[in-house]
């Protein structure tokens, strides 16, 4: 039975065009049914431009309001109760959809998810997790990349557990707690390597937050490799990188800027002379692979880990490929019961914390 994914059709900068094109690609390529959330007339008008969509498992769910990028997040969440973000998350809460995807206002999406879905047991603050390509050919995960600008040490501890579980859920795995066992996992030969992003590898380096968080991560039943630096995002020496949302978001935006710079400069260089153009034609397959490896749209957005349901938040500038892959990731996370795994992982390290259900954030 196909997974049902609710998609905010009005979230991106060019909505609803990328969302509808991405929904069509997802419905064609994956075993999913896509619910497009937003004003029916606007969505239908764009769908009519794609006659093939009528034969695909795509439906429209009416929502009369849209939270824009200019809206103040918390205020919009409280006043625009019939927004496409609200409606999509309610479908997840009511189990009419397995996951929700939006390229809309990030702050509003996070606030609405915490209010409508609530937090998992043992989670104080949900975190956004982003996937990075590495020189080793594998992927690395950085969290938090913007959900929590200010964090406490125990927040980073929870991020480490959620990130390790997310990594294993998507890229293969070992059971939580198989620490430093050398057990083979997703081709890496050991359990996911977890690092704390800091300004030096030594335990004493960093600010108050990282120095206080270090011993908490060290005692976890994880393969904690200690402090890591910014370059370790891409060299493949670590699989899960933990940071507060301020540092993580800056690292994410710088990385995306560098990737765009590399693509632009490389394209200009290859077009500068006839000889280089011929060389490009002869190596087009290699350059295509290079472009795909550093293209953030291939990784499907950032899941908001720690809420009771699957919620994927992607860029406002997302194209159809990014939307398609975000739908794919939402379906994968639902099928692999990542939330149950997170609750079990947190219960394993702090049983007393998860004895009662965490209350939804207001």
RAFENUR-V856357 format. One line per field, one symbol per residue. ss: DSSP state (H for helix, E for strand, L for the rest). phi: phi as a letter, one per 20 degrees, with the letter a starting at -180 (. if undefined). psi: psi as a letter, one per 20 degrees, with the letter a starting at -180 (. if undefined). A space follows every 10 residues. Layout:
BEGIN
ss: ???
phi: ???
psi: ???
END
This chain:
BEGIN
ss: LLEEEEEELL LLLLLLHHHH HHHHHHHHHL LEEEEEEELH HHHHHHHLLL HHHHHLLEEE EELLELLLLL LLHHHHHHHL LLEHHHHHHH HHHLLLLLEE EELLLHHHHH HHHHHHLLEL LLLLLLEEEE EEELLLLLEE EEELLLLLLL LLHHHHHHHH HHHHHHHHHH HLLLLLLLLL LLLLLLLLLL LLEEEEELLL LLLLLLLHHH HHHHHHHHLL LLEEEEEELH HHHLLLLLLE EELLHHHHHH HHHHHHHHHH HHHHHHHHHH LLLHHHHHHH HHLHHHHHHH HHHLLHHHHL LEEEELELLE EEELLLLLLH HHHHHHHHHH HHHHHLLHHH HHHHHHHHHL HHHHLLLLLL LL
phi: .ffedecffd effdgegfff ffffffffec ecdddedqfg fffffffffc gfffedfccd dfbedceefe ffgfffffee fdfffgffff fffemeceac cbdegfffff fffffeenef gndecfcedd ddfcffnecc ddbedqfcfd cdgfffffgf ffffffgffe dordfgoffl emffbkmena fgedcdfbda fffefoegff fffgffffef fceednfcdg fffcemebdc ddbfffffff ffffffffff ffffffffff efcfffffff ffdgffffff fffdefffdm mdfeeodeqe cddcffegef fffgfffffg fffffelfff ffffffffdb gffdfdffff fd
psi: pqqppppoik grhkqjghgg hhgggghhhr mqppoppapg ggghhhhiin hhhhjqmprp pppiqporhi qpfgghhhhm ikrhgggghh hghjkiqirp pqkaoggggg ghghgghrqq piogpqqppq pqqriiiaqq pppqkihohp qrhhghghgg ghhgggghhh jrrrqpilpk ijpppkjiir rpppqopajq hqhiqaaggh hhhghghhiq lrmpjbqrrh hihiijiqhp pprrhgghhg gghgghgggh ggggggghgh ihqgghhghg hhkhgghggg hhhjoiiiik apqnpjrmrp opprqhjqah gggghhgghg gghghjlhhg hgghghhhhm hhhjhqppqq q.
END
